[in-house]
Amino acid sequence: MTNEVLWLPRPDAVETTNIGRFGQWLSRREERDLTAYPALWQYSVDHLRPFWGAVWEYFGLGKTVPEHRVLADETMPDTVWFPDETFNYARAVLTAPGVDEDDVLVRAYSDTRDPVEWTLADLREAVARARAGLLAHGVHRGDRVAAWMPNIPETFALMLASASLGAVFSSCAPEFGAKAVLDRFAQIEPKVLVAVDGYRYGSKTIDRTADLKRVVRGLEGLGAVVTLPYIGSEDVEGETWDRFCAYDEGVAFEPLTFDHPLYILYSSGTTGLPKAIVHSHGGMAIEHAKMHALHHDLGVGDRFFWYSTTGWMMWNYLVSAPIVGAGVVLFDGAPDPAGMWRLAEESGTTFFGTSAPFLMACRSRGIKPKEEADLSKVRGIGSTGAPLPAVGFDYVYEQISPTAQLQSLSGGTDLCTGFIGGAPTVPVWRGELSCRCLGADVQSFDPEGRPGIGREGELVIASPMPSMPVGLWGDPLKHRYRDTYLTDFPGIWRHGDWITISERGSAVISGRSDATLNRGGVRMGTAEFYAVVEAVEGVADSLVVHLDEGQDRLLLYVVCSEGVELDEDLRRRITAGLREQLSPRHVPDEVRQVPSIPRTLSGKKVEVPVKKILKGVRPEEAIARDALANPDALKAFMRP
């Protein structure tokens, strides 16, 4: 842990930020001072019922609820939240408090077509039209609506239209191949499939018409197919999007229970079929309202951007922003390291979210965003998808913005949120996640299930959160749910990461607990390893594998920066850094150069499957090829 502070809250943050005003309001209500973040966090996890009841009321999600009816049963996974309340997520989004009908709410940019702007009135009309199309095809409460669609306004409208009816939405990005789409959608048997005919990624055009026919053939019980001719194909499957949305019959909202399924997200599917994770209307709305307003300080007039595809949970997270009156910025295309920052300027983005690998790629390529664009409106910068190393923090403050708050965020698809991140009333310490998020009882457990401070342990969530999934699709008795999350520490959510929590409440995630390096009795998370290696000049990316089980060989694979080759000098600098900053035991036996590091479709390094391949497991048995963004990267790890 460090004492190096890179950013400090404003002295008047209690008066000028959403979390400060919420803390004052809650302090008056509870007759105790909850304006300091540590006190507010402790209250939020010690007093779940009044805290979540206060969030529900403060953001206008519903009327005041008696404490005992906020959380009727806190036993995971059978937790019961707000059992007496009716709710609809689409209504909460389209209420967009503080936004006028003619205010632009959605700004969308694309490699495939010109920019699009939708006012709140435009979004409501688009939802009404998509809703009428769904009704015309017999979609009702509980039916599934699948979208093989990019991050464009039409996908947003379709999700809200499905939610308005109580149908269950699910999406895959058009980058997913046909098999990856079928692995996901075949599990949920959608009634309607909406897709594009193709898309452009940078200068490359990808036609999906043949793949779409294959997907349609593979989906049993499919009632209708709708195609949006995104690249202008004339031979489209089913009916066109314009015909599907031909009628505007107004928007109505089915009154639903708090835990009614809203959408289905998927685990990475690196081995076997992806888990189909079911999230709820109420859980998503209350959690995202809390995060967007209190942690990201979003509200009316803000523009929220997070680079994502519809195949990553950050898309679902992004499009909840109107619940607190913030507009959204959508982008569909290749994440050009310089172009993304110009997009932030053009769109008027006030909170810019991306992945740690993207920030590190910008650093490796020598991109200086503050010279590429005017980023004076950007108050917050978010990073997730992987731990951001300390040099990534330096890069943000040296080359992007000296004044924006950097929020390194950790969470996941399983909860569709971040549970460790930042807040406007908490400093940013170099290389650390600033705080555990409100209502997230994150602890570091030793193998006996004892919490601890200042030492590494298993990341657990010791108390329920409303955004925990209501189930896994096809698992009605929740056997698989329990086996996945609640078995190692019975009744406690185990997330699968190593975490160290400091005395001040900040945290360091040191990697996946199933990819730990344990050499000579010294255990270390892979994120700690990468933080050292990727700080070495000339290294753009890396992956480390420990071949134990009789071999005890530590292999390091590096991707070099453009124009750099792995020579003896670079090897020496890498090993010297590891020896000095970690331990002599963690100097690799071999350092090899590879063209690229294999990553999942959401950008995570695949350490465990690579380890299996190096031990002789056939690649197709170690990992599902369609779960990878760059499957050809595996070739470098295969035996000749």
C-alpha positions in Angstrom: 0.0 0.0 0.0 1.1 3.6 -0.5 0.8 7.0 1.1 1.2 8.8 -2.2 -1.9 10.9 -2.9 -2.6 11.9 -6.5 -6.0 13.6 -6.1 -7.8 15.2 -3.1 -11.5 15.9 -2.7 -12.6 19.5 -2.9 -12.7 21.2 0.6 -16.4 21.9 0.1 -17.2 18.4 -1.3 -19.8 17.8 1.5 -21.8 20.8 0.1 -21.1 20.4 -3.6 -21.3 16.7 -4.4 -24.2 14.3 -4.6 -22.7 12.0 -2.0 -22.1 15.0 0.3 -25.7 16.1 0.1 -26.9 12.6 0.6 -24.8 12.2 3.6 -26.2 15.4 5.1 -29.7 14.3 4.4 -29.1 10.9 6.0 -27.3 12.5 8.9 -30.4 14.6 9.8 -32.6 11.5 9.4 -30.4 9.3 11.6 -29.4 12.1 14.0 -25.7 11.2 13.6 -22.9 12.5 11.5 -22.6 10.4 8.3 -20.9 13.0 6.1 -17.4 11.5 6.3 -17.0 8.5 3.9 -15.7 5.9 6.4 -18.7 6.6 8.7 -21.2 6.5 5.8 -19.7 3.2 4.4 -19.8 1.6 7.9 -23.4 2.6 8.3 -24.3 1.3 4.9 -23.1 -2.2 5.7 -24.1 -2.4 9.3 -27.6 -1.1 8.7 -28.6 -2.6 5.4 -32.3 -1.9 5.7 -32.3 1.8 6.6 -29.5 2.4 4.1 -31.1 0.8 1.1 -34.5 2.2 2.1 -32.9 5.7 2.1 -31.4 5.2 -1.4 -34.8 4.0 -2.7 -36.5 7.1 -1.3 -33.8 9.7 -2.0 -33.7 8.9 -5.7 -37.5 8.7 -6.1 -37.6 5.0 -7.0 -40.6 4.6 -4.7 -42.4 5.7 -1.6 -40.9 5.3 1.9 -40.7 1.7 2.9 -40.7 0.4 6.5 -37.3 -1.0 7.4 -38.5 -4.5 7.9 -40.0 -4.5 4.4 -36.8 -3.3 2.7 -35.1 -6.6 3.3 -37.4 -9.3 4.4 -34.9 -12.2 4.2 -31.1 -11.6 4.1 -30.1 -15.2 3.6 -28.0 -15.5 0.4 -29.0 -16.6 -2.3 -32.7 -16.4 -1.2 -32.5 -12.8 -0.2 -35.8 -10.9 -0.5 -35.7 -7.2 -1.2 -38.7 -4.8 -1.2 -41.3 -7.6 -1.3 -44.3 -5.3 -1.2 -43.2 -2.8 -3.9 -44.1 -2.8 -7.6 -41.4 -1.4 -10.0 -40.4 -1.1 -13.6 -36.8 -0.3 -14.6 -37.9 1.2 -17.9 -40.1 3.7 -16.1 -37.2 4.7 -13.9 -34.9 5.3 -16.9 -37.5 7.2 -19.0 -38.5 9.4 -16.0 -35.0 10.9 -16.3 -35.5 13.4 -13.4 -34.6 17.0 -14.3 -34.4 16.3 -18.0 -36.8 18.2 -20.4 -38.4 16.5 -23.3 -36.3 18.4 -25.8 -33.0 17.9 -24.0 -30.5 15.7 -25.8 -30.2 12.5 -23.7 -28.3 10.1 -26.0 -25.3 11.0 -28.1 -24.1 8.1 -30.3 -20.9 7.8 -32.4 -20.0 5.0 -34.7 -17.5 3.7 -37.3 -20.5 2.6 -39.4 -22.7 5.7 -39.7 -22.8 9.4 -38.8 -23.3 10.6 -35.2 -26.9 10.4 -33.9 -28.5 12.5 -31.2 -31.8 11.6 -29.4 -33.7 13.9 -27.1 -35.6 12.4 -24.2 -38.7 12.7 -26.4 -36.9 10.8 -29.2 -35.9 8.0 -26.8 -39.5 7.7 -25.4 -40.9 7.5 -29.0 -38.3 4.9 -30.0 -39.2 2.8 -27.0 -42.9 3.1 -27.8 -42.3 1.9 -31.3 -40.2 -1.0 -30.3 -42.7 -1.9 -27.7 -45.5 -2.0 -30.3 -43.3 -4.2 -32.5 -42.7 -6.7 -29.6 -46.4 -6.8 -28.8 -47.3 -7.4 -32.4 -45.1 -10.5 -32.2 -46.8 -11.8 -29.1 -44.1 -10.8 -26.6 -45.4 -10.6 -23.0 -44.1 -10.8 -19.5 -41.4 -13.4 -19.0 -40.6 -13.9 -22.7 -37.0 -13.4 -23.8 -35.9 -10.8 -26.3 -32.4 -11.3 -27.8 -30.3 -8.6 -29.4 -27.2 -9.3 -31.6 -26.7 -5.6 -31.8 -24.0 -3.0 -31.4 -23.8 -0.2 -28.9 -26.3 2.1 -30.7 -29.5 3.9 -29.6 -31.8 1.3 -31.1 -30.4 -1.4 -28.8 -31.0 0.9 -25.8 -34.6 1.5 -26.9 -35.2 -2.2 -27.5 -33.9 -3.1 -24.0 -36.3 -0.5 -22.4 -39.2 -1.7 -24.6 -38.6 -5.2 -23.4 -38.4 -4.0 -19.8 -41.6 -2.0 -20.1 -43.4 -5.3 -20.9 -41.7 -7.4 -18.3 -40.0 -9.4 -21.0 -36.4 -10.4 -20.3 -33.7 -8.8 -22.5 -30.3 -10.3 -23.5 -27.6 -9.0 -25.8 -24.5 -10.1 -27.6 -22.1 -7.7 -29.5 -21.9 -8.3 -33.3 -18.2 -9.1 -32.7 -19.3 -12.4 -31.3 -19.2 -15.2 -33.8 -22.3 -17.4 -34.5 -21.2 -20.1 -32.2 -20.6 -17.7 -29.3 -24.1 -16.2 -29.9 -25.7 -19.6 -30.0 -23.9 -20.7 -26.8 -25.6 -17.8 -25.1 -29.0 -17.3 -26.7 -29.8 -21.0 -27.2 -29.9 -21.4 -23.4 -32.7 -18.8 -23.0 -34.8 -19.6 -26.0 -35.7 -16.1 -27.2 -39.1 -15.3 -28.8 -37.7 -12.5 -30.8 -34.2 -11.9 -32.2 -33.1 -8.5 -33.4 -29.8 -8.2 -35.2 -27.7 -6.1 -37.6 -26.5 -7.3 -41.0 -23.0 -6.3 -40.1 -20.8 -3.5 -38.8 -17.6 -1.6 -39.4 -14.7 -1.8 -37.1 -12.3 1.0 -38.0 -11.9 0.7 -41.8 -12.9 -2.9 -41.9 -16.5 -4.0 -42.9 -17.8 -7.2 -41.4 -20.8 -8.8 -43.0 -23.0 -10.9 -40.6 -25.8 -12.0 -42.9 -24.6 -15.6 -43.4 -23.9 -15.9 -39.6 -27.3 -14.6 -38.8 -28.9 -17.3 -40.9 -26.9 -19.9 -39.0 -28.0 -18.3 -35.6 -31.6 -18.3 -36.7 -31.4 -22.0 -37.6 -29.9 -22.8 -34.2 -32.5 -21.1 -32.1 -35.5 -23.4 -31.3 -38.9 -21.7 -30.7 -37.9 -18.4 -32.3 -41.0 -16.5 -33.2 -39.6 -13.6 -35.2 -36.4 -12.2 -36.6 -35.8 -8.5 -37.1 -32.8 -7.0 -39.0 -31.5 -3.5 -38.8 -29.6 -3.0 -42.1 -26.6 -1.3 -40.5 -24.3 -1.7 -43.4 -27.1 -1.5 -46.0 -27.6 -5.1 -47.0 -30.6 -5.8 -49.2 -30.9 -9.5 -48.3 -32.0 -9.2 -44.7 -33.4 -11.9 -42.5 -37.0 -11.5 -41.3 -38.5 -8.1 -41.3 -36.6 -4.8 -41.2 -36.2 -2.7 -38.1 -38.2 0.2 -39.6 -41.1 -2.1 -40.3 -40.9 -3.6 -36.9 -41.0 0.0 -35.4 -43.7 1.3 -37.7 -46.3 2.1 -35.1 -46.3 4.3 -32.0 -48.9 3.2 -29.6 -47.4 5.0 -26.6 -45.5 3.6 -23.6 -47.0 1.8 -20.7 -45.2 0.0 -17.9 -46.1 -3.4 -16.5 -46.1 -3.2 -12.7 -43.5 -5.8 -11.7 -42.0 -7.2 -8.5 -38.7 -5.8 -7.4 -37.0 -9.1 -8.3 -38.6 -9.6 -11.7 -36.0 -10.5 -14.3 -34.8 -7.5 -16.3 -31.9 -8.9 -18.4 -29.6 -11.9 -18.7 -25.8 -11.3 -18.8 -23.2 -14.0 -19.4 -20.0 -15.1 -17.8 -17.0 -15.2 -20.1 -17.5 -18.9 -21.1 -13.8 -19.6 -21.3 -14.6 -23.3 -20.4 -18.0 -24.8 -21.2 -21.2 -22.8 -21.8 -21.3 -19.3 -20.3 -23.4 -18.9 -17.2 -26.6 -17.1 -17.9 -26.8 -14.6 -15.0 -30.3 -13.1 -14.3 -30.5 -9.6 -13.0 -33.6 -7.8 -11.7 -35.5 -4.6 -12.3 -35.3 -3.3 -8.8 -31.8 -4.5 -8.1 -30.3 -2.8 -11.2 -32.1 0.5 -10.7 -31.3 1.0 -7.0 -27.7 -0.1 -7.4 -27.0 1.9 -10.5 -28.7 5.0 -9.0 -26.4 4.7 -6.0 -23.2 4.2 -8.1 -23.9 6.8 -10.7 -25.1 9.6 -8.4 -23.1 9.0 -5.2 -19.9 7.5 -6.5 -19.5 9.0 -10.0 -21.3 12.2 -9.0 -23.5 12.2 -12.1 -26.7 14.2 -12.4 -28.6 16.6 -14.7 -26.3 18.1 -17.3 -23.7 15.4 -17.1 -22.7 13.1 -20.0 -21.6 9.6 -19.1 -19.4 7.6 -21.4 -17.9 4.1 -20.9 -16.3 2.4 -23.8 -18.1 -0.9 -24.1 -19.9 -3.3 -26.4 -23.3 -4.8 -25.7 -21.5 -8.0 -24.8 -20.0 -6.5 -21.6 -21.8 -5.6 -18.4 -20.5 -2.0 -18.6 -23.0 -1.4 -21.4 -25.9 -2.3 -19.0 -24.2 -0.1 -16.4 -23.8 2.8 -18.7 -27.4 3.0 -20.0 -28.8 3.3 -16.5 -27.4 6.8 -16.1 -30.7 8.6 -17.0 -32.2 7.2 -13.7 -30.2 10.1 -12.1 -30.8 12.6 -14.9 -27.5 12.1 -16.7 -27.1 11.7 -20.5 -25.3 8.8 -22.1 -22.6 8.7 -24.8 -22.6 5.6 -26.9 -19.8 4.5 -29.2 -19.7 1.5 -31.6 -16.4 0.9 -33.3 -12.6 0.4 -32.8 -11.2 2.1 -29.8 -8.6 4.3 -31.5 -6.2 5.4 -28.7 -6.2 9.1 -29.8 -9.7 9.2 -31.3 -11.4 8.2 -28.0 -10.2 11.3 -26.3 -11.3 13.5 -29.2 -14.7 11.8 -28.9 -14.8 12.8 -25.3 -14.3 16.4 -26.2 -16.8 16.4 -29.1 -19.5 14.7 -27.0 -19.0 16.9 -24.0 -18.3 13.9 -21.8 -18.0 14.7 -18.1 -17.2 11.1 -16.9 -15.0 9.0 -19.2 -14.9 5.3 -18.5 -12.7 2.7 -20.2 -10.6 -0.4 -19.4 -7.2 -0.7 -17.7 -5.8 -2.4 -20.9 -6.9 0.6 -23.0 -5.2 3.1 -20.7 -2.1 1.0 -20.7 -2.2 0.7 -24.5 -2.4 4.5 -24.7 0.6 4.8 -22.4 2.6 2.2 -24.4 1.9 4.0 -27.7 2.9 7.4 -26.2 -0.5 8.9 -26.6 -0.8 12.3 -24.8 -4.6 12.8 -24.6 -4.4 16.3 -23.1 -2.6 17.3 -26.3 -5.1 15.5 -28.5 -8.3 17.0 -27.1 -9.7 19.6 -24.7 -10.6 17.4 -21.7 -11.5 20.3 -19.3 -15.1 19.1 -18.9 -14.0 15.6 -17.8 -14.3 15.5 -14.0 -14.0 11.7 -13.6 -12.1 8.9 -15.4 -13.1 5.3 -14.8 -11.0 2.2 -15.3 -12.1 -1.4 -15.0 -11.8 -4.8 -16.6 -8.4 -5.5 -14.9 -6.4 -3.9 -12.1 -4.8 -0.7 -13.2 -1.1 -0.7 -12.2 0.5 2.3 -10.4 2.2 3.5 -13.6 -1.3 3.7 -15.1 -2.3 6.1 -12.4 0.8 8.2 -13.2 -0.1 8.2 -16.8 -3.7 9.4 -16.1 -2.5 12.4 -14.0 0.6 13.2 -16.2 -0.9 12.8 -19.7 -4.7 13.0 -19.4 -5.9 15.3 -16.6 -4.3 16.6 -13.5 -7.7 17.5 -12.0 -10.1 14.6 -12.9 -10.8 12.0 -10.2 -9.5 8.6 -11.3 -11.8 5.8 -10.2 -10.2 2.4 -10.6 -13.3 0.1 -10.3 -13.6 -3.6 -9.5 -16.8 -5.5 -9.7 -18.2 -7.9 -12.3 -20.9 -9.3 -14.5 -22.1 -11.3 -11.6 -23.4 -8.2 -9.8 -23.4 -5.8 -12.9 -21.7 -3.1 -10.8 -18.5 -2.1 -9.1 -18.2 -2.9 -5.4 -14.8 -1.3 -4.9 -14.0 2.0 -6.6 -13.9 5.7 -5.6 -16.1 8.5 -4.3 -15.9 12.3 -4.6 -15.2 12.5 -0.8 -12.2 10.1 -0.9 -8.6 10.7 -2.0 -7.0 8.8 -4.8 -3.9 6.9 -3.7 -1.4 5.8 -6.3 -2.1 2.2 -7.5 -5.1 1.6 -5.2 -8.8 1.4 -5.4 -9.9 4.3 -3.2 -12.8 2.7 -1.2 -15.3 -0.1 -0.8 -18.5 1.1 -2.4 -21.5 2.0 -0.2 -23.7 -1.0 0.7 -20.9 -3.4 -0.4 -19.7 -5.4 2.6 -16.4 -6.3 0.9 -14.0 -8.2 3.2 -10.6 -10.0 3.0 -11.0 -13.6 4.3 -8.3 -16.0 5.3 -8.8 -19.7 4.6 -10.7 -20.1 7.9 -13.2 -17.3 7.0 -11.7 -14.7 9.3 -11.7 -11.1 8.0 -8.5 -9.1 8.2 -7.0 -5.7 7.4 -3.6 -5.1 5.9 -3.1 -8.6 4.6 -4.1 -10.5 1.4 -7.1 -12.7 1.4 -10.1 -13.9 -0.6 -12.4 -11.2 -1.7 -15.8 -11.9 -0.2 -19.1 -9.9 0.1 -20.3 -10.7 3.6 -23.8 -9.2 3.3 -26.3 -9.2 0.5 -26.6 -6.5 -2.1 -29.7 -5.8 -4.2 -27.8 -6.3 -7.4 -26.8 -9.8 -6.7 -28.4 -12.0 -9.4 -31.8 -13.4 -8.7 -30.6 -16.6 -10.3 -28.9 -18.4 -13.1 -31.0 -19.4 -16.1 -32.0 -23.0 -16.0 -31.1 -23.4 -12.3 -34.5 -23.1 -10.6 -33.4 -24.7 -7.3 -30.2 -22.5 -7.3 -27.9 -25.5 -6.9 -25.4 -24.1 -9.5 -25.8 -20.6 -8.0 -24.7 -21.9 -4.6 -21.9 -23.9 -6.0 -20.6 -20.9 -8.0 -20.6 -18.3 -5.3 -21.6 -19.5 -1.8 -19.8 -22.9 -1.2 -16.3 -22.0 0.0 -17.6 -19.8 2.8 -21.2 -21.0 3.3 -23.7 -18.2 3.0 -20.9 -15.7 2.0 -20.3 -14.5 -1.5 -16.8 -15.5 -2.7 -15.8 -13.6 -5.8 -12.6 -15.3 -6.8 -10.0 -12.5 -6.4 -7.2 -11.8 -3.9 -7.6 -8.5 -2.1 -5.8 -6.4 0.5 -7.8 -3.8 2.4 -5.9 -1.0 4.1 -6.7 0.7 7.5 -8.1 3.7 5.6 -10.4 1.5 3.6 -8.6 1.5 0.2 -7.8 -1.7 -1.5 -5.5 -3.5 -3.9 -6.7 -6.4 -6.1 -3.8 -8.7 -6.7 -5.3 -11.0 -9.3 -7.6 -14.0 -9.6 -7.3 -16.5 -6.8 -7.3 -19.4 -9.3 -4.2 -18.0 -11.1 -2.0 -17.3 -8.1 1.7 -17.7 -8.4 3.0 -19.7 -5.5 6.8 -20.2 -5.7 9.0 -21.3 -2.9 6.2 -20.7 -0.4 5.8 -17.0 -1.5 2.3 -16.5 -2.9 1.6 -13.6 -5.2 -1.3 -12.4 -7.3 -0.6 -12.0 -11.0 -1.7 -8.4 -11.0 1.3 -7.5 -8.8 3.5 -9.2 -11.3 2.0 -7.3 -14.3 2.3 -4.0 -12.5 6.1 -4.4 -12.4 6.5 -5.9 -15.9 4.3 -3.5 -17.7 6.0 -0.5 -16.1 9.2 -1.5 -17.9 9.8 0.7 -20.9 9.3 -1.3 -24.1 6.7 -3.7 -22.6 3.2 -3.2 -23.9 1.5 -6.3 -22.4 2.3 -9.5 -20.6 1.1 -12.8 -19.2 2.7 -15.0 -16.6 2.2 -18.7 -16.0 3.5 -20.9 -13.1 3.9 -24.5 -14.2 3.9 -26.2 -10.8 3.0 -29.9 -10.2 6.6 -31.1 -10.4 8.0 -28.6 -12.9 8.2 -25.3 -10.8 8.8 -23.2 -13.9 7.7 -19.6 -14.1 7.2 -18.4 -17.7 6.7 -14.8 -18.7 5.3 -13.8 -22.1 5.6 -10.2 -23.2 4.2 -8.1 -26.0 6.8 -5.4 -26.9 5.9 -1.8 -27.7 5.9 -0.9 -31.4 9.4 -1.0 -32.9 10.8 -2.8 -29.9 12.2 -6.4 -29.8 12.9 -8.6 -26.8 16.7 -8.5 -26.4 19.0 -9.2 -23.6 18.8 -5.6 -22.3 15.0 -5.7 -22.1 15.2 -9.2 -20.4 17.6 -7.8 -17.9 15.5 -4.8 -17.1 12.4 -7.0 -16.6 14.1 -9.5 -14.4 15.8 -6.8 -12.4 12.5 -5.1 -11.7 10.9 -8.3 -10.6 13.8 -9.2 -8.3 13.9 -5.7 -6.7 10.2 -5.0 -6.4 8.7 -8.5 -5.8 11.2 -11.2 -4.8 14.0 -13.2 -6.2 11.7 -16.2 -6.3 9.5 -14.4 -8.9 12.2 -13.9 -11.5 10.9 -16.0 -14.4 12.8 -19.0 -15.7 12.1 -17.8 -19.3 10.9 -14.6 -20.9 9.4 -15.0 -24.3 8.1 -12.5 -26.8 4.6 -13.1 -28.4 2.6 -11.1 -30.9 -0.4 -10.7 -28.5 -1.9 -11.8 -25.2 -5.1 -13.8 -25.5 -8.0 -12.1 -23.9 -11.7 -12.7 -23.4 -14.3 -10.7 -25.3 -14.5 -8.4 -22.3 -10.7 -7.9 -22.3 -9.5 -10.2 -19.5 -6.3 -12.1 -19.8 -6.8 -15.9 -19.9 -4.1 -17.2 -17.6 -5.6 -20.5 -16.5 -6.5 -21.8 -20.0 -3.0 -20.8 -21.3 -1.5 -22.8 -18.4 -3.6 -25.8 -19.4 -2.4 -25.5 -23.0 1.3 -25.3 -21.9 0.7 -28.5 -19.9 -0.5 -30.4 -23.0 -4.3 -29.9 -23.0 -5.7 -29.4 -26.5 -6.6 -25.7 -27.0 -10.2 -26.5 -27.8 -10.5 -28.4 -24.5 -8.8 -25.6 -22.5 -10.9 -22.7 -23.7 -13.9 -22.0 -26.0 -12.4 -20.2 -29.0 -15.4 -18.0 -29.5 -15.0 -16.7 -25.9 -11.8 -14.9 -27.1 -11.5 -11.5 -28.7 -8.3 -12.7 -30.4 -8.3 -16.5 -30.6 -5.3 -16.6 -32.9 -3.2 -15.3 -30.0 -3.3 -18.9 -28.6 -1.0 -20.1 -31.4 2.1 -18.7 -29.7 1.4 -21.0 -26.7 0.8 -24.2 -28.5 3.4 -27.0 -28.7 5.0 -27.3 -32.2 
